[in-house]
């Protein structure tokens, strides 16, 4: 046996070991990526039924813990108490006085029927929840509507397309000078 012969015998084993290591690296790299994609696609498919028509806006998770931007009261015939909350991007923009709002801004209006307090006659308190309304800023996706996507929800489900068609026209006509947003930061 020449000195080159043992290396030929070792060569197939070395090649198999290298291939096994490469395969292991590929698997360890790709599997977490594929799991991430699969889990990201799963909830999105489920959320489609809960997305607003026209805009595809959904109720953002955790919005009930977001910071208050301002309360409001709606007179008859709605007779509602309202609170507008925003994500961190919205709060930062409001505090900096930044208009237009940056992409990623999300505003959520929560509304309840106005009710007299049973303990204090002059106080008004929230009654039954009525709607959750959402505005999402994405200047590319919603270019035709001033950069905003809209969603109006009752009991967690989006209202019909006809109601969503009224969102942009109202915001465009009445709040165009404020990047189509009615709510101002409460002092």
N, C-alpha and C positions, 0 to 999 in steps of 0.2 A: 504494500500500500504506500502510495506516495503521500507526501504531506498535504497535497491538495484534495485527496479523496475524503478524509474526515470532514473537511469543511463542506464538501458537497453533501454529505449525509446530514450535517447540521443545518444546512441552508434551508431545506423544506420546513424544518422545525422553527427556525428563526422567522421565516416568512409567515408561518401560521401564528406565531406569537405576536408578531407585528400587526397582522390582520385582526387578530382578536382584540388587541389593545385599541386599534383604530375603530373597530366596531363598537367597543365599549364606550369610547369617547363620543362617538356619534350618537349613540343611544342616550348617554347621560346629558348630552347637549340638546338633543331634539325632543326627547320625551317631555321635559318640563315645558318647553315651548308649545308643543302640541296640546298638552293639558291646558295651558293658559288659553290657547285659541278656542278649544272646545268649551271651556267654562265661560268664556266671554260670549260665545255665540249662543249658548243655552239660554241665559236670561234674556238676551236680546230677542230671541224668537218668542219667548213667552210675553215680553213686554209689548209686542206689536199690537195685541188686542187692547192694551191699556194706553196706547199712544193716541194723541189727538189727530183727527183727520186733517189733511192738508199739510200740517207742519211736522207731524211725528214726534211731538213733544210728550214727555212722560212726567209724572210726578217724581221729583228727585228724592232719593232715599235720604232720611235724616233731616229733612227740611224743618221739622218741628223744633229742632234744636238750634236753628240758625238765629243770627242776631236780628233784632227788631230794627226796621228802618223807620216805620211810622205807623201809628194806628189811624183809623178813619171811621167815620160813621156815614152810612148811606140812608138818606131820608126815604119816605114813602115813595113808591109802593114797596120797595125792597125791605126797608126797615132793618138794616144789617149793621153789625159791628164788624170791622175789618182790621186786619193786621197784615202789613207787608213785611216780609223777612227776606234776607238775601244771603247768598253764599259769600265766602271771603272776598272773592273778586268784586262783587257788588259793593260790599261794605267799604273796601279799600277805595273804590272809585268814588263813592259818595263822600267819604271823609276827605279825599283829595280834591273834591269838586271837579272831577274829571268827566268831561263830556267830549265826544260821545263815549258811552260805556265801552270798555274793552270786551273783545270776544271772550266767552267763558262766563260772563255775567249771567246769573240766574236770579230772578225775582219771583217770589211766591206770595200771592195774596190769599189769605185764609179769611173766610167769612162765616158769620153766625147770625141767626135771627136775634134781633134786639129784644131783651126781656127785662122786665122790672125785677129788681132784687126783692126777694121776700123778706129780707132782714132790714133793708134800708130803702124807704119809699122813693127817695130821689135818685137812687143809683140804678144804672142800667148795666146789665150783665149779659154775657153771651148765652144764648139759648141753643137750639139745634144748629149743627153745622149745615151750611148751605152749599158752598162751592170752595174749590181750591183752583186758583188761576195761576198759570205759570208763564213767564216770559224768559226765553233763552236767547242770548246774543251770540250769533254766529254770522258775521258779515258776508261770508261766502255762501253758506248754505241758504240763508234767508235774504239774499240781496234784493229780491223783489219786494220785500216788506220791511225796508229800512234796516235790515240786519237782524230782525227779531223774529223768532218763532213763538207761537202762542199755543196754550192749552188751557181748556176749561173743563173741570171735572166735577161730577156730582157722585158722591159715594164711591170715590176712587175710579170711576169710569168716565171716559171722555164724552162730552155732549156731541150732538150731531154736527155734520159738516156745515149746515146752514148757519148755526150759531158761530162756528169758527170763522166763517167768511166775514163776519161783522167786526172781528178784532182789529184788523189792520186799518180799516177805514176810520174807525173811531180814534185810534191812537194817532193816525196820520193827521186827521183834521184838528185834533185838540191839543196834541203834545209834541208837535213836530220840532219846535224850538228847543225841546229838552230831550232830544234823542228818542222821542216817541214814548217817554215814560212820564206818567202822571205824578207818581209819588216823589215827594221831596223828603230828605232826611229830617227827622224830628229833632228839634234843638235839645 
